């Protein structure tokens, strides 16, 4: 019988991963800074991530489109 997955906590993260740490973001192929580590609820799916890690581009994210993203009409 499988047990349900346990939520991830800060204790399960490596010591080098903390808010303000510089990390490599393979999805963007560039360095980034850890901006936030903590619980997050996706407003669209209502899926809760107990230990989400958010990155921002190196240099503060200048030039990033900050408008909320919405699905295209008709979907």
C-alpha positions as CSV (number, residue, x, y, z in Angstrom):
1,X,0.0,0.0,0.0
2,X,1.4,3.4,-1.0
3,X,1.3,6.2,1.6
4,X,0.4,9.7,0.4
5,X,3.4,11.9,-0.3
6,X,4.6,14.0,2.6
7,X,4.9,17.8,2.1
8,X,8.4,19.1,1.5
9,X,9.7,21.4,4.2
10,X,12.6,23.7,4.5
11,X,14.4,21.0,6.4
12,X,14.5,18.8,3.2
13,X,16.2,21.5,1.1
14,X,20.0,21.5,0.7
15,X,21.9,23.9,2.9
16,X,23.1,26.0,0.0
17,X,19.5,26.8,-1.1
18,X,18.2,29.8,0.8
19,X,16.5,33.1,0.0
20,X,19.1,35.4,-1.6
21,X,21.3,32.5,-2.9
22,X,22.6,32.7,-6.5
23,X,21.6,29.6,-8.5
24,X,21.7,28.4,-12.1
25,X,18.2,28.2,-13.7
26,X,18.5,25.5,-16.3
27,X,15.0,26.4,-17.7
28,X,16.3,29.9,-18.7
29,X,19.9,28.9,-19.1
30,X,21.1,31.7,-16.8
31,X,21.9,32.6,-13.2
32,X,19.1,33.6,-10.9
33,X,18.5,34.6,-7.3
34,X,16.2,32.7,-5.0
35,X,13.5,35.2,-4.1
36,X,11.1,33.2,-2.0
37,X,10.9,29.8,-0.4
38,X,7.6,28.9,1.3
39,X,4.0,27.8,0.8
40,X,2.3,28.8,-2.4
41,X,-1.3,28.2,-3.7
42,X,-1.8,28.4,-7.5
43,X,-4.7,30.8,-7.9
44,X,-6.0,29.0,-11.0
45,X,-5.7,25.3,-10.1
46,X,-5.8,25.8,-6.3
47,X,-2.9,23.4,-6.0
48,X,-0.9,24.0,-2.9
49,X,2.9,23.6,-2.9
50,X,4.1,23.6,0.7
51,X,7.7,24.5,-0.2
52,X,7.8,26.4,-3.5
53,X,11.0,28.0,-4.6
54,X,10.7,31.1,-6.7
55,X,13.6,32.6,-8.7
56,X,14.2,36.0,-10.2
57,X,16.6,36.9,-12.9
58,X,20.0,38.2,-11.9
59,X,20.0,42.0,-11.7
60,X,16.5,42.4,-10.4
61,X,14.5,41.3,-13.4
62,X,14.7,44.5,-15.4
63,X,12.8,44.2,-18.6
64,X,10.6,41.3,-17.5
65,X,6.9,41.5,-18.5
66,X,5.1,41.6,-15.2
67,X,1.5,41.6,-16.6
68,X,-0.6,38.6,-15.4
69,X,-0.8,35.9,-17.9
70,X,-4.2,34.7,-19.0
71,X,-5.1,31.8,-21.3
72,X,-6.0,32.9,-24.9
73,X,-9.7,33.5,-25.5
74,X,-11.7,30.5,-26.5
75,X,-9.8,28.0,-24.4
